Amino acid sequence: MTRPKRPHRLIHRISGQTYLWLAMLIFGASSAVTRKLTEIGAQHFIGNRNPISLCNVLFVGNLCALILLILIYGRQWNKATLKQLSRKDWVSLTAVAILSGALAPGLIFQALALTGVNNVILVGRLEPPLSLALSVWLLRERVNIWEFIGAIAAFVGVILTIILQPPGETMMNMGGFGLGIGELLAAAGSVAIAASMIIGKKHLSQIPLGIYSIFRTALGTVIFFLIALVLYGSDHFADVFSPFLWQWMFLYGGLIVVVGQSFWIKGLKTSTVSTASLIGSFSPIVGILAAYLILGEAPTLPQYIGGSLILVGIFLSQFGTWRQTSRVASGKVNSTPVQQQVETGMGFKGI
């Protein structure tokens, strides 16, 4: 009786992994693609403005993501579900939206404007060890020795990537070290993501994923828009309806936002936690390769040194994750906290 089901289950398991790999390839290349789009925009100025500015890409990209999320999860926004949310839930959702929906992407996009893509990718790996440390400190979670050693290695790799950077124009002197402003912004973005994940794990574990995702994206987009207006003025979004911008954003939004997110969500439904986490851990490797192939940005010596330690930390942590998969019931990525942890561990995903 069970024999006919085995090939069916095998096909679903393989297809789920395939979806995750395709999504990871798309997400890994998102930083390089974002930088390339701004370079294309710089060659087609409207007046003295770049129509494909990083703010325009982030704003329009988030709108594309919001449309996709509404199509996928819109049914969860019903009166019965919303009535179950307390005031504390809404406060926590708002905090997460500000941190991971507005502040973190804004900082990361600004970092992309000031430093190399590889630096943003590698410094972004500060988030997983920081999240792990905060989980142990604030949530009293237990970690095994492999995760701990991996987190230490990754943290040291990020620090070396930051402090070994050669002197540049966008650097500030701190304690005898020249620290790049772009790298510091990327680190600040990672801190914001880590903080939002801790809030999510502690207070939003029972919130439906659709409500969490749509609210975070919608409110985060609005807050980012308002902050950009205050900091840069209304002229900053003067070209947001430019046909030239939208023709590229249809490609960006269609590939990275729609296809990437759809593949990722599809793959998560039929994959284990360890599989999704392992596939996601290859994101920085793909990102560095994409930066070289798309932008011609070869890794520097500090990036090789820091990146090597980061990769060692990633694989040690993955070994620890593999040993603890039994802690997740049925091994499926079917809860909001676990999905948040897997996704944020990948770093920047283009939105």
Secondary structure as GFF3:
##gff-version 3
##sequence-region A 1 351
A	DSSP	alpha_helix	5	28	.	.	.	ID=ss1
A	DSSP	alpha_helix	30	42	.	.	.	ID=ss2
A	DSSP	alpha_helix	54	73	.	.	.	ID=ss3
A	DSSP	three_ten_helix	74	76	.	.	.	ID=ss4
A	DSSP	alpha_helix	79	83	.	.	.	ID=ss5
A	DSSP	alpha_helix	87	96	.	.	.	ID=ss6
A	DSSP	pi_helix	97	103	.	.	.	ID=ss7
A	DSSP	alpha_helix	104	114	.	.	.	ID=ss8
A	DSSP	alpha_helix	117	123	.	.	.	ID=ss9
A	DSSP	three_ten_helix	124	126	.	.	.	ID=ss10
A	DSSP	alpha_helix	127	138	.	.	.	ID=ss11
A	DSSP	alpha_helix	145	163	.	.	.	ID=ss12
A	DSSP	beta_strand	171	174	.	.	.	ID=ss13
A	DSSP	beta_strand	177	180	.	.	.	ID=ss14
A	DSSP	alpha_helix	181	203	.	.	.	ID=ss15
A	DSSP	alpha_helix	209	232	.	.	.	ID=ss16
A	DSSP	three_ten_helix	234	237	.	.	.	ID=ss17
A	DSSP	alpha_helix	243	252	.	.	.	ID=ss18
A	DSSP	pi_helix	253	260	.	.	.	ID=ss19
A	DSSP	alpha_helix	261	269	.	.	.	ID=ss20
A	DSSP	alpha_helix	273	280	.	.	.	ID=ss21
A	DSSP	alpha_helix	283	295	.	.	.	ID=ss22
A	DSSP	alpha_helix	301	323	.	.	.	ID=ss23
A	DSSP	three_ten_helix	325	327	.	.	.	ID=ss24
A	DSSP	three_ten_helix	329	331	.	.	.	ID=ss25
A	DSSP	alpha_helix	336	344	.	.	.	ID=ss26
###
